[in-house]
């Protein structure tokens, strides 16, 4: 089992990376392989590289800092391109969003990111609170004991869900049948 974690911050090893590292550590402690991918660069080549990794991943975690009570523009652009390019590889895979903020805007950011997952019928993994950490620098995030616990719990919950899915497959439980998408347009 493997989880792909997308760092949607332009800062490669900033606060979002610190949160994702905590999630990855919990996943690894549960025997799940992880890879943190720098998605703060929304160029087509970088999105293609992530799309290839997504094919092999069993789950997805998307992290973003909060900018103006919303995800970073980089991760929005990245996810728009990734969904267009590799949406079929997202279907039914467990997913989670993670946010980091100095102060506020985290729940609005989570809401935006979770909508990508809902569109692709991805079970959304939660924690013991909203998936967020606080701090203005990685050192401050490491002082957010509650936030770090939320990240660990998220990793543990993700690992549990992956193991349940694996056990279900072994028991003959199949994924839901996918109907052809119906698109209704009320403007004629």
C-alpha positions in Angstrom: 0.0 0.0 0.0 1.2 3.5 -0.8 -0.1 7.0 -0.2 0.8 10.0 -2.3 1.0 13.2 -0.4 0.9 16.4 -2.4 2.6 19.5 -0.9 0.7 22.4 -2.4 2.9 25.0 -0.8 5.5 26.9 -2.9 7.7 26.4 0.2 9.2 23.0 -0.3 9.9 22.4 3.4 7.6 24.8 5.1 4.6 24.4 7.4 2.5 22.3 5.0 5.4 19.9 4.5 5.8 19.7 8.3 2.2 18.6 8.6 2.4 16.1 5.8 5.6 14.7 7.3 3.6 13.9 10.5 0.9 12.2 8.5 3.5 10.2 6.5 5.2 9.1 9.7 2.0 7.7 11.1 1.3 5.9 7.8 4.8 4.4 7.8 4.4 3.2 11.4 1.4 1.3 10.1 3.3 -0.3 7.3 2.1 2.0 4.5 4.6 3.4 2.0 4.5 7.2 1.4 5.8 9.8 -0.9 5.6 13.5 -0.4 5.5 15.2 -3.9 6.2 18.9 -4.3 3.0 20.0 -6.0 3.6 23.7 -5.5 4.8 23.9 -9.1 1.7 23.5 -11.3 3.6 23.2 -14.6 2.2 20.5 -17.0 5.4 18.4 -16.6 5.1 18.4 -12.8 1.4 17.5 -13.0 2.2 14.7 -15.4 4.8 13.3 -13.0 2.2 13.4 -10.1 -0.4 11.7 -12.4 2.0 8.8 -13.0 2.6 8.4 -9.3 -1.1 8.6 -8.6 -1.7 5.5 -10.8 0.4 3.5 -8.4 -0.9 5.1 -5.2 -3.7 3.6 -3.1 -4.7 6.9 -1.5 -4.1 10.6 -1.7 -3.4 13.4 0.8 -3.4 17.0 -0.5 -1.9 19.7 1.7 -2.1 23.5 1.3 -1.2 26.6 3.2 -4.0 29.0 3.7 -3.9 32.1 1.5 -6.8 34.6 1.9 -9.0 31.9 3.5 -8.4 29.5 0.5 -5.9 27.0 -0.7 -2.8 28.3 -2.5 -3.3 29.3 -6.1 -0.6 26.8 -7.0 -2.5 23.8 -5.6 -5.8 24.9 -7.1 -4.2 25.1 -10.5 -2.3 21.8 -9.9 -5.5 20.0 -8.8 -7.5 21.3 -11.7 -4.9 20.0 -14.1 -4.4 16.7 -12.2 -8.2 16.0 -12.2 -8.4 16.7 -15.9 -5.4 14.5 -16.6 -5.8 11.7 -14.1 -9.3 11.8 -12.6 -9.9 8.2 -13.6 -7.0 7.2 -11.3 -8.6 9.0 -8.4 -11.9 7.1 -8.4 -12.7 5.5 -5.1 -9.3 6.0 -3.6 -9.3 7.3 0.0 -8.3 10.9 0.3 -7.7 13.7 2.8 -7.0 17.4 2.8 -4.5 19.0 5.2 -4.2 22.7 5.8 -1.7 24.9 7.6 -2.3 28.5 8.7 -0.8 31.1 10.9 -4.3 31.9 12.2 -7.6 31.3 10.3 -9.2 30.2 7.0 -8.4 26.5 7.5 -12.0 25.2 7.3 -12.7 27.2 4.1 -9.5 25.7 2.6 -10.5 22.2 3.6 -13.9 22.7 2.0 -12.4 23.7 -1.3 -9.9 20.7 -1.4 -12.5 18.2 -0.3 -14.7 19.0 -3.3 -12.1 17.5 -5.6 -12.4 14.2 -3.7 -16.2 14.2 -3.6 -16.4 14.6 -7.4 -14.3 11.5 -7.8 -16.2 9.4 -5.2 -13.2 9.2 -3.0 -13.9 8.3 0.7 -12.7 11.3 2.7 -10.6 10.4 5.7 -11.0 12.5 8.8 -9.2 12.8 12.1 -10.2 13.7 15.7 -10.7 17.4 14.6 -10.4 19.3 11.3 -7.2 18.4 9.5 -5.2 21.5 10.3 -2.0 22.7 11.9 -1.1 26.2 13.0 2.1 28.1 13.0 3.9 30.7 10.9 7.1 28.6 10.5 7.9 24.9 10.7 9.3 25.3 14.3 5.9 26.8 15.4 4.0 23.9 13.7 6.1 21.5 15.7 4.9 23.3 18.8 1.2 22.8 17.8 0.8 19.5 19.8 -2.9 19.3 19.0 -2.3 19.8 15.3 0.4 17.2 15.3 -1.9 14.7 17.0 -4.5 15.5 14.4 -2.0 14.6 11.7 -1.0 11.4 13.4 -4.6 10.4 13.9 -5.3 11.2 10.2 -2.4 8.9 9.2 -3.7 6.1 11.5 -7.2 6.5 10.1 -6.0 6.4 6.5 -3.9 3.3 7.2 -6.9 1.6 8.8 -9.1 2.5 5.8 -6.6 1.1 3.4 -6.3 -2.1 5.3 -10.1 -2.4 5.4 -10.3 -2.0 1.6 -7.5 -4.5 1.1 -9.4 -7.0 3.4 -12.6 -6.3 1.5 -10.9 -7.1 -1.8 -9.6 -10.4 -0.5 -13.1 -11.2 0.7 -14.5 -10.6 -2.8 -16.0 -7.2 -2.2 -15.8 -5.2 -5.4 -15.8 -1.5 -6.0 -19.2 0.1 -6.9 -20.1 -0.1 -10.6 -19.5 3.2 -12.3 -22.4 4.5 -14.3 -21.8 6.7 -17.3 -22.0 10.3 -16.1 -25.3 12.0 -16.8 -25.0 15.7 -17.5 -28.2 17.8 -17.3 -28.2 21.3 -18.8 -31.3 23.4 -17.9 -30.5 26.2 -20.3 -32.0 25.5 -23.7 
